Amino acid sequence: MPHVYNDGTYNVCYFKHEDGRGIEIDVKIYGSQQLRIRNIGEYEAEQISSSNPDLRIQKVTYQEDKKELILSLNAHDFQGERGIITLLSPAK
């Protein structure tokens, strides 16, 4: 099962995974951080978006050996930006 590796300066408010549909992560990010999602297949996230335009996804990297998706995020306000990061699975 996918999960967030919580090792940065951010708060994960909730994490929701639905097989075949995708993942939603409600997160508050401070500054620039890397959000690491473990146990995710490379093609499990066809589309990645943020609900908050001030919480930007700068870069997406996938490490196949770890089955880890790394999202480089940037919060406009250094006091933190909260938003929902959505990873949609491909339609089956």
Residue pairs with C-beta under 8 A, 6 or more apart in sequence:
1 17
1 39
2 17
2 23
2 37
2 38
2 39
2 40
2 44
3 15
3 37
3 38
3 39
4 12
4 15
4 25
4 35
4 36
4 37
4 38
5 36
5 37
5 38
5 68
6 12
7 36
8 33
8 34
8 35
9 29
9 30
9 31
9 33
10 27
10 28
10 29
10 30
10 33
10 35
10 73
11 27
11 28
12 25
12 26
12 27
13 26
13 27
13 28
13 82
14 24
14 25
14 26
15 23
15 24
15 25
15 26
16 23
16 24
16 25
17 23
20 89
20 92
21 88
21 89
22 44
22 45
22 86
22 87
22 88
22 89
23 37
23 40
23 44
23 45
23 86
23 87
24 84
24 85
24 86
24 87
25 35
25 37
25 84
25 85
25 86
25 87
26 82
26 83
26 84
27 35
27 55
27 73
27 82
27 83
27 84
27 85
28 80
28 81
28 82
29 35
29 55
29 73
29 74
29 75
29 80
29 81
29 82
29 83
30 75
30 78
30 79
30 80
31 74
31 75
31 78
32 58
32 72
32 73
32 74
32 75
33 72
33 73
33 75
34 70
34 71
34 72
34 73
35 70
35 71
35 73
35 85
36 68
36 69
36 70
36 71
37 68
37 69
37 70
37 71
37 87
38 66
38 67
38 68
39 67
40 67
40 68
40 69
40 87
41 67
42 62
42 64
42 67
43 90
44 87
44 89
45 69
45 87
45 88
45 89
46 88
46 89
46 90
47 86
47 87
47 88
48 57
48 60
48 71
48 85
48 86
48 87
48 88
49 57
49 85
49 86
49 88
50 56
50 57
50 73
50 83
50 84
50 85
50 86
51 83
51 84
51 85
51 86
52 81
52 82
52 83
52 84
54 75
54 76
54 77
54 81
54 83
55 73
55 74
55 75
55 76
55 81
55 82
55 83
55 85
56 73
56 74
56 76
57 71
57 72
57 73
57 85
58 72
58 73
58 74
59 70
59 71
59 72
60 69
60 70
60 71
60 72
61 69
61 70
61 72
62 68
62 69
62 70
63 70
69 87
71 85
73 85
75 81
